[in-house]
Amino acid sequence: MKQKLAITAGAGLLGAAAIAAVAQGLIDDATTPTTDIAGLSILGEPVTPEIVERGDAVYAENCAACHGAQLEGQPDWRRRTEDGRMPAPPHDESGHTWHHADRDLFTITKHGLGAIVPGYESDMPAFAEVLSDADIKAVLAFIKTSWPERERDFQAEVSAGAAGKK
């Protein structure tokens, strides 16, 4: 009985210590985008910690309501809703955002999905009248920080290929 009580108390103390460490920033929360931005760019411009911080704030205010506070998207995002539209996809590595070039992601955010796929109806609004180009780039940079290296590398190649076609 004493051993069981000691184990339970020890586990509780470890849990409390972990919560305190996360709160103090000593341990990264698994859902927090990585701060490793070495080599990361958006539309050919290097990403800085200030850009990521700005993107985090802009995302929280303008995007998280649909795409999720943790970039997780809406439930059943691959299945059309009753009105025939697609739910907001995740922007983390579980989604498909990283499959698209920077220029396309920027255009979709600024002008809506119809700017890339003419005639496509979506609940995704155009943000041209709401966000500056710098804000849109910052949001995209912030989103990229959530991707593992493999997805970042793939997306960088897609972006470089798309830039070469212009």
N, C-alpha and C positions, 0 to 999 in steps of 0.2 A: 504494500500500500504506500509506504514511504517513497519507494523507488518511482512508482507511478506519479505521485504528487510532485516529486522532484523533476521528472521528465516534463510534466505538464507545465510546471512553473518555468522551467528552462526554455521551453518552446515559446511560452508567452513573452518572456524577456527578449528572446531573439526576434520575435515578431515586432515588439515595441521598438527595439533598436533599429530594425530595418525601416520601420515607418519613420522614425526620427531621422535616419540617414537620408532617406528620400526627401523628406521635408527640408533638410538642410542642403540638399543638392549634392550629397556625397556619393549617392548611387543614382544612376540614370534610371528613370521609369521606362519599362520596355516599350511603352506606347509613345514616348517622347521622341520626336525625330532626332537623329544623330547630329552632333555638332561638327562632325568631320566634313568639312566642305572643300578640302584640298582638291583642286582640279575641277570643281563643279562650276558650271557656267549656265547662263540663260541667254539665249539668242546671241551667243558668242561673247558675252560679257562675264567676267569673273564674279562669282557669288561671294559676298562678304558676310560676316556675322550680323552686321547692321541690316543688310537686305533681308536675311532670314528672319530676324526679329520683327522687322516691319511686315514681312509676309505672314508671319504667325498671327499678328494682330489683325491684319486685313482679312485673312482667312477666317478667323474667329468671328469677325463682325459680318462678313458677307457670304461666306461659303458653308460654314459648319452646320447651319440649320438644315441644309439638304445633304451635304456630303459627309456629315458627322464630325464631331469634335476631335476624334482620333483618326480622321481620314477614312473611316470604315464604310462610308456609303449607306444607302438605305437598304433595309431588309429585302431579300429576293430581287436584288438589283439586275439580275439577268432575265427576269420574267416581266413581260408587259403588264401594266396595271389595267383595270377595267376600261379606262378611257383609251387604251391602245398605246400609251406612252411608256417609256422606260424609266424606272426609278433612277435616282442619282447614283452613279457608280462610286466605288471607293477610289481614293487617290493614292492609297498605300500600295505595296507590291502585290496585293491580292486582286487588284483591279487591272485595268488595261491602259491607264493614263500613260504609263512608261513606254507603251508601244508607239506613241505618237511623237512626232518632231516638235521641237520648241515652237516653231512658227505656227503649226496647226493648233497647238494648245493655246497660244496667245490669241490667235484669230477666233477660236471658239469662245474663249472667255470674253473677248472684247465685243465680238459681233454676233455671237450665238452659233449654235450648231449648224443652222441653215447656211452660214457663210462657207462651210466646208462641204456639207451635203445639202445642196439646194432642194427645197421642198420638204425637208425633214422637219417634223413638228416635235418640239421638245419643251419641257418645262424649264429648261436651262435658259435664264434670261441673258440678254446681251448686257455687258457692263460698261459699254463705251461712255455712257452718260453718268456713270457712278464712280468708276475707278480710273485713275490716270494710268498711262502706259507703265510708269514706274511701279505703281501698286500691283498691276497685273503681273509684271515680271517678278516682283517680290513674292507674290503668292505662289507662282510657279516654282521659284527657287525654294521656298519653304516646303512645298510638296515634295520636291526632289530629295530633300534631306531625309525623308522617311524611307527611301528606297535602299535596299541592299546594293552592294557594289555591282553585282551581275546585272541588275535592272538598270542601274545608272549607266553602266558601260553600254548596254544595248541601246538605251535611249540616246546617249551621246552619238552613237554611230548612226542611228536613224536621223537625228538632227543634222549631223554633218552631211549625210547623203542628200537630205532635202535642201540644205543650203547650197550644195553643189548643182542642183537642178535649176536654180533661179537664174 
